[in-house]
Amino acid sequence: MARPDGLSDGGAAVAGAEIPGDAAAELVEIVGALRRADAADGHEGERARVLAGLLEHPRIEVELQTVVRGRPNAIARVRGSGDGPGLLLDGHFNAGYHPGPWSGDPCDPWVRDGRLFGGAVTDMLGGLAAMVLALRALADCDPAPPGDVVLLAGMHEDTIGLGTKAALASRDGWPAYGICGDPTNLGILTAHGGAVKFAVELTGKAAHITRAEEGADALSAAAALAQALPRHAFRHVPDPALPDLPRTVVGRLDAGFAAGVVAPSAILQGDVRTVPGMTPASVLADVERCAAETVAPEVGVAVRALFDQRPLPGPAPDPLVAAISAAHRAVRGSDPEVGSALPGQAYCTEAADMAAFGIGSVVYGPSDWRYVPDESVAVADLLDAARVYAATALLLDGDRPQKPSR
Ligand SMILES: [Zn+2]
């Protein structure tokens, strides 16, 4: 059994699934092909078909799994030589980006000074391309990896991870370990919070400035609530792995209709990043409690959930962290950061769904998380991510761990 604890094992694994430096051009091409596959309806379905084409290989089994009509997942598998634990590489190909202004065409990525620029190259077309490259290298490996390696490229990730949830629920037979490739700057994110996004509708009564006393001011009530919520004590049991959570942001407020009229309505939207044990029901009840303490009784309050995602509670499985660390050391010459510091602690990723499904998972991906015009990622980091993914798959040898109950 391989002992993934040293540079020598890592080095052998990196050499076993060789990804040479000149694969950089290939990588840039993959990102470009994925980015340019924008469907006229704005959905990501076309990108799944392009992805399937990029994975054509005699030893890669590719399937498009319809989740919503015209919007499939792409699932690709390289069979292992034995019944090793295997590795699930999880990414997503819905790929929104900042509206700009950009200095080039965000839909046609370009390279400058060793960095690849383009819409959603950080989250996460770059990481997805690295996974494609890794899977191709693993398909060429002789002998094959010890266990199956599966690339699950999901549609519609947006907070809820719909594509990954649908795929995991559709069948069994997934690998025992998983890496979600969302951006961590090539650190190993071992735990993160969940999220509950919510809306509060406030209903008052319109009154012209001449009779303002007859109105009920929904705007002022919403503003007071927006200030109170981030300081509100959401009920929770503190989690040592997630010491900065829960945290709350109210990011949107729409209210009123005229400068000289007391606002009869307001809608506020916020987001709570949660620790394990907090649920959409508990968060909404806390928002209601905060509103009851803050909002004048003449203003009506209705609270509802918009989206939610579960946390990745950790702890991360040791064999997976050891394998990624050994691969990372061999590729980068230093240890990766391991842990759950901010900002990663407040991310939402599908690693949470994978873990809930019994797949021991962490997040490890190239680049920082940046939703900005001219977002970019170092091409060298994309190549290194591909090398680490491939080598990790080769290092995960031995028995499958007991699958925990869901
Ligand atoms: Zn993402």
Residues whose N, C-alpha, C, O or C-beta is under 5 A from the ligand:
A	BS01	ZN	D123 M124 D182
